[in-house]
Amino acid sequence: MDIDKDEAKRIAELARLGLDDDDAKRLAEEMAAILECFRALREADVEGVLPWIAPVAGSAPERPDIVEKSRAGKNALDGAPDRAGRHFRVPRVIG
């Protein structure tokens, strides 16, 4: 399936994105490149290759599922570097 500018605009509309013609053209090119990568993967010879399910042999360590008391309230703030009443105080991120 080839992606053209109109198809890119249709997909962008489904995602509630507004695109002008230049953005739609660039998006179509990027999506076509992504699809080309998948086409190349589809053609790869994987005969005899076992599925890879874990990056490390063996199983991951598990911890016991123990119910503990919540750290709600004052205890949760004990280690806070800065607080205001019952709230953590953090630097402003959005101007």
Contact map, one row per residue, 1 for C-alpha under 8 A:
11100000000000000000000000000000000000000000000000000000000000000000000000000000000000000000000
11110000000000000000000000000001000000000000000000000000000000000000000000000000000000000000000
11111011000000000000000000011011000000000000000000000000000000000000000000000000000000000000000
01111111000000000000000010011000000000000000000000000000000000000000000000000000000000000000000
00111111100000000000100110110000000000000000000000000000000000000000000000000000000000000000000
00011111110000000000000100000000000000000000000000000000000000000000000000000000000000000000000
00111111111000000000000000010000000000000000000000000000000000000000000000000000000000000000000
00111111111100000000000110110000000000000000000000000000000000000000000000000000000000000000000
00001111111110000010000100000000000000000000000000000000000000000000000000000000000000000000000
00000111111111000000000000000000000000000000000000000000000000000000000000000000000000000000000
00000011111111100000000000000000000000000000000000000000000000000000000000000000000000000000000
00000001111111111110000000000000000000000000000000000000000000000000000000000000000000000000000
00000000111111111100000000000000000000000000000000000000000000000000000000000000000000000000000
00000000011111111000000000000000000000000000000000000000000000000000000000000000000000000000000
00000000001111111000000000000000000000000000000000000000000000000000000000000000000000000000000
00000000000111111100000000000000000000000000000000000000000000000000000000000000000000000000000
00000000000111111110000000000000000000000000000000000000000000000000000000000000000000000000000
00000000000110011111000000000000000000000000000000000000000000000000000000000000000000000000000
00000000100100001111111100000000000000000000000000000000000000000000000000000000000000000000000
00000000000000000111111100000000000000000000000000000000000000000000000000000000000000000000000
00001000000000000011111110000000000000000000000000000000000000000000000000000000000000000000000
00000000000000000011111111000000000000000000000000000000000000000000000000000000000000000000000
00000000000000000011111111100000000000000000000000000000000000000000000000000000000000000000000
00001101100000000011111111110000000000000000000000000000000000000000000000000000000000000000000
00011001000000000000111111111000000000000000000000000000000000000000000000000000000000000000000
00000000000000000000011111111100000000000000000000000000000000000000000000000000000000000000000
00001001000000000000001111111110000000000000000000000000000000000000000000000000000000000000000
00111011000000000000000111111111000000000000000000000000000000000000000000000000000000000000000
00110000000000000000000011111111100000000000000000000000000000000000000000000000000000000000000
00000000000000000000000001111111110000000000000000000000000000000000000000000000000000000000000
00100000000000000000000000111111111000000000000000000000000000000000000000000000000000000000000
01100000000000000000000000011111111100000000000000000000000000000000000000000000000000000000000
00000000000000000000000000001111111110000000000000000000000000000000000000000000000000000000000
00000000000000000000000000000111111111000000000000000000000000000000000000000000000000000000000
00000000000000000000000000000011111111100000000000000000000000000000000000000000000000000000000
00000000000000000000000000000001111111110000000000000000000000000000000000000000000000000000000
00000000000000000000000000000000111111111000000000000000000000000000000000000000000000000000000
00000000000000000000000000000000011111111100000000000000000000000000000000000000000000000000000
00000000000000000000000000000000001111111110000000000000000000000000000000000000000000000000000
00000000000000000000000000000000000111111111000000000000000000000000000000000000000000000000000
00000000000000000000000000000000000011111111000000000000000000000000000000000000000000000000000
00000000000000000000000000000000000001111111000000000000000000000000000000000000000000000000000
00000000000000000000000000000000000000111111100000000000000000000000000000000000000000000000000
00000000000000000000000000000000000000011111110000000000000000000000000000000000000000000000000
00000000000000000000000000000000000000000011111000000000000000000000000000000000000000000000000
00000000000000000000000000000000000000000001111110000000000000000000000000000000000000000000000
00000000000000000000000000000000000000000000111110000000000000000000000000000000000000000000000
00000000000000000000000000000000000000000000011111000000000000000000000000000000000000000000000
00000000000000000000000000000000000000000000011111100000000000000000000000000000000000000000000
00000000000000000000000000000000000000000000000111110000000000000000000000000000000000000000000
00000000000000000000000000000000000000000000000011111000000000000000000000000000000000000000000
00000000000000000000000000000000000000000000000001111110000000000000000000000000000000000000000
00000000000000000000000000000000000000000000000000111110000000000000000000000000000000000000000
00000000000000000000000000000000000000000000000000011111100000000000000000000000000000000000000
00000000000000000000000000000000000000000000000000011111100000000000000000000000000000000000000
00000000000000000000000000000000000000000000000000000111111000000000000000000000000000000000000
00000000000000000000000000000000000000000000000000000111111000000000000000000000000000000000000
00000000000000000000000000000000000000000000000000000001111100000000000000000000000000000000000
00000000000000000000000000000000000000000000000000000001111110000000000000000000000000000000000
00000000000000000000000000000000000000000000000000000000011111000000000000000000000000000000000
00000000000000000000000000000000000000000000000000000000001111100000000000000000000000000000000
00000000000000000000000000000000000000000000000000000000000111110000000000000000000000000000000
00000000000000000000000000000000000000000000000000000000000011111000000000000000000000000000000
00000000000000000000000000000000000000000000000000000000000001111100000000000000000000000000000
00000000000000000000000000000000000000000000000000000000000000111110000000000000000000000000000
00000000000000000000000000000000000000000000000000000000000000011111000000000000000000000000000
00000000000000000000000000000000000000000000000000000000000000001111100000000000000000000000000
00000000000000000000000000000000000000000000000000000000000000000111110000000000000000000000000
00000000000000000000000000000000000000000000000000000000000000000011111000000000000000000000000
00000000000000000000000000000000000000000000000000000000000000000001111100000000000000000000000
00000000000000000000000000000000000000000000000000000000000000000000111111110000000000000000000
00000000000000000000000000000000000000000000000000000000000000000000011111110000000000000000000
00000000000000000000000000000000000000000000000000000000000000000000001111111000000001000000000
00000000000000000000000000000000000000000000000000000000000000000000001111111100000001000000000
00000000000000000000000000000000000000000000000000000000000000000000001111111100000000000000000
00000000000000000000000000000000000000000000000000000000000000000000001111111111000000000000000
00000000000000000000000000000000000000000000000000000000000000000000000011111111001001110000000
00000000000000000000000000000000000000000000000000000000000000000000000001111111000000000000000
00000000000000000000000000000000000000000000000000000000000000000000000000011111100000000000000
00000000000000000000000000000000000000000000000000000000000000000000000000011111111000010000000
00000000000000000000000000000000000000000000000000000000000000000000000000000011111000000000000
00000000000000000000000000000000000000000000000000000000000000000000000000000001111100011100000
00000000000000000000000000000000000000000000000000000000000000000000000000001001111111111000000
00000000000000000000000000000000000000000000000000000000000000000000000000000000011111111000000
00000000000000000000000000000000000000000000000000000000000000000000000000000000001111100000000
00000000000000000000000000000000000000000000000000000000000000000000000011001000001111110000000
00000000000000000000000000000000000000000000000000000000000000000000000000001000001111111000000
00000000000000000000000000000000000000000000000000000000000000000000000000001001011101111100000
00000000000000000000000000000000000000000000000000000000000000000000000000000000011100111110000
00000000000000000000000000000000000000000000000000000000000000000000000000000000010000011111000
00000000000000000000000000000000000000000000000000000000000000000000000000000000000000001111100
00000000000000000000000000000000000000000000000000000000000000000000000000000000000000000111111
00000000000000000000000000000000000000000000000000000000000000000000000000000000000000000011111
00000000000000000000000000000000000000000000000000000000000000000000000000000000000000000001111
00000000000000000000000000000000000000000000000000000000000000000000000000000000000000000001111
